[in-house]
């Protein structure tokens, strides 16, 4: 379990916020970013191509190609 979610309420007991464990927050953010990228057909194709790619290059070579 990632921990408890804590609810914050005002003096009228109306929930005004939450505190979530950082692991859960990172998962939520990642899912939101992926959903945003998948809205674009171009990005969707790029993500799927990258996921299905069989060949790769060493990290140092990639940096060199990027001029880093």
Helices and strands as residue ranges (DSSP letters): E 6-9, E 15-19, H 22-38, H 41-52, H 59-66
